[in-house]
Amino acid sequence: MKYFDFEHESPTKSPDALRREFLANWTNNLADWGYSITSQSEDAITFHRKYRSWWLAVPIILLFPIGLLALLITSEATITAIIEPDDDSDGSVLMVNGRAPRRLRKEFARLKTA
C-alpha cells in the first residue's frame, strides 16, 4: 500500500453529475478491494478499509502458537474523493488521494489517460 494523488478534470460535467458518476463507477470497484464508504457529503466521499500485511505470515508460522498474536496487527487505509467546481470552465474537478494497492492505483491512472 502506498499513498497516491489523482486528479481528473471534467470540463463538461457539473459537480453533482461527476459525483453520481464516481459513485456509480467506483463504489463497487472499491468494495471489491475491501473499502467501504465511511462518510459522504456534498463535496467529499471517504472510503476506509482495514487489512493485514503479507509479511505477517512469517511470525505467525515461525513463532506458532505465540505467533498467532500477530493476527491482532492490522493496518488501515483511507481514500478520499473530493469534487469541486472548476474555476476555468463550467465543469468540475475530481481529486482522489489516499493509500491503495498498486493495481488499484493503476486503475485510477488508467482513468486519467482515458
PLY file of the C-alpha trace (Angstrom):
ply
format ascii 1.0
element vertex 114
property float x
property float y
property float z
element edge 113
property int vertex1
property int vertex2
end_header
0.00 0.00 0.00
1.32 3.38 -0.99
-0.01 6.90 -0.92
-1.26 8.33 -4.21
-2.77 11.53 -5.61
-5.09 11.57 -8.59
-6.78 14.50 -10.30
-9.34 14.26 -13.11
-10.81 17.32 -14.82
-14.21 17.08 -16.44
-14.88 20.32 -18.33
-18.44 19.38 -19.30
-19.89 17.81 -16.14
-21.28 19.60 -13.12
-20.03 18.58 -9.66
-23.31 16.72 -8.99
-23.07 14.77 -12.25
-19.42 13.89 -11.60
-20.26 12.77 -8.04
-23.03 10.50 -9.32
-20.73 9.08 -11.98
-17.93 8.46 -9.47
-20.27 6.72 -7.03
-21.80 4.59 -9.78
-18.46 3.54 -11.28
-16.14 3.31 -8.29
-18.16 2.26 -5.24
-18.37 -1.37 -6.38
-14.73 -1.40 -7.52
-13.55 -0.07 -4.17
-15.84 -2.51 -2.33
-14.15 -5.36 -4.22
-10.86 -4.13 -2.72
-12.35 -4.10 0.79
-13.13 -0.38 1.04
-16.44 0.82 2.40
-17.96 4.29 2.47
-17.45 5.89 5.86
-18.70 9.40 5.12
-20.27 11.30 2.28
-21.05 15.00 1.90
-21.78 17.40 -0.94
-18.14 17.69 -1.93
-16.32 14.68 -0.41
-16.62 10.91 -0.17
-14.40 8.87 2.17
-13.67 5.15 1.84
-11.89 3.11 4.52
-10.52 -0.40 4.92
-8.54 -2.49 7.39
-6.06 -5.08 6.18
-3.20 -7.31 7.27
0.18 -7.06 5.59
1.58 -10.07 3.76
4.69 -10.20 5.95
2.60 -11.20 8.99
2.67 -14.79 7.73
6.35 -15.07 8.74
5.95 -14.53 12.52
2.69 -16.47 12.55
4.36 -19.54 11.04
7.79 -19.29 12.67
6.54 -18.46 16.15
3.47 -20.68 16.24
1.43 -20.74 18.55
2.60 -17.46 20.12
2.91 -16.03 16.60
-0.89 -16.10 16.30
-0.85 -12.88 18.30
0.46 -11.23 15.11
-3.09 -11.62 13.75
-4.01 -8.74 16.04
-1.85 -6.38 13.95
-3.93 -4.57 11.36
-3.29 -1.56 9.19
-5.76 0.96 7.86
-6.13 2.69 4.52
-8.36 5.62 3.63
-9.24 7.04 0.21
-10.85 10.46 -0.04
-12.55 11.77 -3.19
-13.22 15.50 -3.37
-15.31 17.03 -6.14
-15.06 20.77 -6.73
-16.26 23.16 -9.43
-13.55 24.05 -11.95
-12.72 27.76 -11.94
-11.52 27.72 -15.56
-14.60 26.10 -17.09
-18.19 25.22 -16.24
-17.10 21.69 -15.36
-15.66 20.14 -12.23
-12.54 18.50 -10.85
-12.30 15.15 -9.09
-9.36 14.84 -6.67
-8.68 11.43 -5.11
-5.94 10.67 -2.61
-5.15 8.04 -0.05
-3.44 4.68 0.41
-4.14 1.89 -2.06
-2.54 -1.23 -3.56
-0.62 -0.88 -6.81
-3.32 -2.40 -9.03
-5.95 -0.01 -7.68
-3.61 2.95 -8.20
-3.14 1.77 -11.79
-6.93 1.71 -12.26
-7.08 5.38 -11.26
-4.14 6.16 -13.56
-5.95 4.43 -16.44
-8.91 6.75 -15.87
-6.54 9.71 -16.19
-5.32 8.60 -19.62
-8.83 7.82 -20.91
0 1
1 2
2 3
3 4
4 5
5 6
6 7
7 8
8 9
9 10
10 11
11 12
12 13
13 14
14 15
15 16
16 17
17 18
18 19
19 20
20 21
21 22
22 23
23 24
24 25
25 26
26 27
27 28
28 29
29 30
30 31
31 32
32 33
33 34
34 35
35 36
36 37
37 38
38 39
39 40
40 41
41 42
42 43
43 44
44 45
45 46
46 47
47 48
48 49
49 50
50 51
51 52
52 53
53 54
54 55
55 56
56 57
57 58
58 59
59 60
60 61
61 62
62 63
63 64
64 65
65 66
66 67
67 68
68 69
69 70
70 71
71 72
72 73
73 74
74 75
75 76
76 77
77 78
78 79
79 80
80 81
81 82
82 83
83 84
84 85
85 86
86 87
87 88
88 89
89 90
90 91
91 92
92 93
93 94
94 95
95 96
96 97
97 98
98 99
99 100
100 101
101 102
102 103
103 104
104 105
105 106
106 107
107 108
108 109
109 110
110 111
111 112
112 113
